[in-house]
């Protein structure tokens, strides 16, 4: 995968250049403290380390700046004759060849590794985003399939227990509403908690209808139901809940 932004891993702004200046100053200070002990030995090592650290944290441009300025400071302060730029000898030539060569090699390797690391992080972020999108799509498909299954179950329930229905209550946007003699129920927009009467709705005591419509819940309920001779009898009923794409419904029917 080609990642165009892999080379832009380093932070930008004033902070990087301030850190580069601080690293250069610290390297010069440490080398000056060690100068009485090691003399002209390894004049550019401290600046090479400083440039490598700056490359690791802040990128190529500040690191190259530290390397070039470090080369000048090392040649001026720690290569004999000290504090002089008019003389060019073998020590200056060795520093001019070895120090940039080693420092550029280390900086190049660090830059390559940091770009590869940043590229891997970008690819991981893209993969994570795509994975989350796939999970959301799967969840949506599962919810839609569940709603369709519940709708089918509700329709089968309606057809199978049609003559035992008392009423259907909508809990959300839609409810089942009467639609004629040949189609006792149809899904139409209704207000929450409204009810649609069923074939046995008129046989139930109005007080039971009012009580159940306000505190309906899935489970068993008892209502006063008129029998064939017109006498009300306490009858066991069953309330079931259905979650469909049209909303949630409570169906109350005579228990059989």
N, C-alpha and C positions, 0 to 999 in steps of 0.2 A: 504494500500500500504506500503510495506516495503522499507524504505529509509535508506540505509547503511551509508550514509554520514551525518546523522542527528547529530551524536555525534561529528562531526568535525566543529561545528559552531564557536568555539572560535578562535580569531586571534592568530597566532603563531609568534615566533621570539623574538628578544631581547626586543622589546617594551613592551610586556606583563610583563616580569620580572622586567624591570625598573619601570613600573607602580606599580607592587606589592611591590617593595622596597620603593617607594615613599609613598604608602598608609600605610605601616608599620611604616615608620618614622613619618608621620603626626599623626597617631593614638597614637604613643608613646609620641609625643610632646604635643598633646592635653590633654592626660591623665596626664602628668606631670604638665601642667598648672592648671588642676582641682584638683590635689592631695592636695594642701593646704586647699581646700574647702570641699572635700568629704572624704579625708583620704583613708582608706582601703576598702571603699564601692565600689562595682561593679568594681573590678580591670580589668576584661576582656571585658567589654562592648565595649570600643573603638576599640579593636582588632577584636571583633566579627563583628562590623559594617564595619570595613576596609576589612575583609575577604569576607563579603557579597557583597560589592561593587566590589571588584576585581573579584569575581565569576561572577557577572552580566556582566561585560565588557570583561573579559579576560579568563574565563574558570576555570576548576576545579583544575588543577595542581598549578597555582599561588595562588589560594585561599587557598588550603590546606597548602601551604608553609607559607602564612601569618598567618594562624591559629596556626600552630605549633610554629613558631617563636614568635607569640604574646603570646602564653601560657607561654613560657619561660620568656619573658620580664615582663609579668604581675605578675608572681610568684616571680621574682627576685626584681622588683622595687616597686610593689604596695601591696604586701602581707607581713604583719609583721612576723618576723623581716626583715626590709628592707635591701637590698643589701647583702643578705646572702642566701646560698643554702644548708647549712649544717643542718638546722632545718626543720623538716617536722611536721606540726601541723594540727589542724582541718581546718583552713582557707585554707591551701594548698590542703587538700583533697576535700573541697567543690569546689575550683577553678578547680581542676583536673577533677572532675566529671561534674559539671554544664557547664563550658565554652565549652569543646569539644562537649558535647551533644547538646547544643543549637546551636552552630555554625555549626555543621555537619547537623543538621536538616534544618537550613535555607539554607545552601549551596546546599543540596540535592534537596530541593524544587526549588531553582532558576535554578539549572542545568537541572532539568526535564522540567521546563517551557521554558527555552531557547532552549532545544532540540526540544520540540514540536513546538516552534515558527519557528525555522530554518527548520524543516521538512515541516511545512505548506508553508513556502516561496519556498522551493524546488519544492513541488507539484504544487504550483501556477505557478512557472516558466515553469515547464514541460507542464502544461495545456495551458499556454499562447503560448508556442512554437507549440504545436499540433494544437491549434486553428488557429494560423497564417498559418501553413501548410495546414490546411483544407480550409482556405480562399483562399490561392494561388491556390490550386487544383480546387476550385469552379470557381475562375476567369478564370483559363485556360480552364476549360470545357465550361464556358459561351462564351469565345472568340472563341473556336473551333466550338461551335454550331452556333455562329453568322456567322463565316466564311463559314460553310457548308450551312447555310440558304442563305447567299449572293451568294454562288456558284450556288445553285439551282435556285435562282431568276435570275441570269445572264443567265443560260442555258434556262430557260423558256422565258426570254426576247429575246434571240437569235432566238429561234425557232418561237416565235410569230411574231417578227418584222424583220424576216430575209431579206425580199425583200426591206426594207426601210433603211437598214444600209448603212452608208457612210464609216466609219472606226472606229476602236477600238484602243485606245492608252494605253500602259502600263505605270504606274507611278512608279512601283518598279521592282522586279527581273524578273517577267514573263509578257508575253503579249499574245494576241491571234494572231496566225499566219496562213496564208492560208495553207490548207492541201489537196488540190485537189478539183475537181468539186463536188463530192458527199459529201465532208465534208469541207464546206467553211471555218470553223474556228476550230482551236485546240489550247490547252494551251501548249505552248512551251517556253523555256527560251529565253528571248529577253532583250536587253538593255533598261533602262528607257527612256521614252519619244518617243520610236519608235512606229510606227503605223502599224496596219494590215488592209489592204483595205477590204471593203465590196462590196456587189453587185452594189451599186450606187457610188462607189468611182470614177470611170472614168467619171461620169456625172457632177462632181463638178469642178468648175474652179480651176486650179492649184494654183493660187494665194490665193484663199480661203483655200485650203488645207494647204499651207505653213503657212499662218497666224494662222490658228486654231491649227496646230500641235505645234506651239511655245507658244501659250497662251491659251491653252484649259482649260476650267473650266466648272463645272456643271451649267446648265441653258439653256436659249434660245439663239440661234445664227441664223444669216442669211447668206446664201451662194447663189452663182449663180449656179443654177442647170439646166442642159440641159433637155428640154422637148422632146416629141416624134418627133417634127418637126425639132429638132436641134437648137432651139433658147434657149439661157440662160435666166432663169427667177429667180428673187430673191425669195428664198424659206425659210420658217421658219423651223429651225431644233431644236432638243432637245438633250442636252448632259446630260447623267446620269452617276453617279459614283457607282462602285461596289467594295466592299472590300471582297476579298476571301482569301482562304488559299494560293493561288498562287500569290497573290499580289493585288494591286489596279488598276482598269481599268476605263477608261472613254470611254463611248460608245456614238457615235454621229449618230443619225438617223434622217430621215425626220419626221417632226412633222405631226401626223395624228390624 
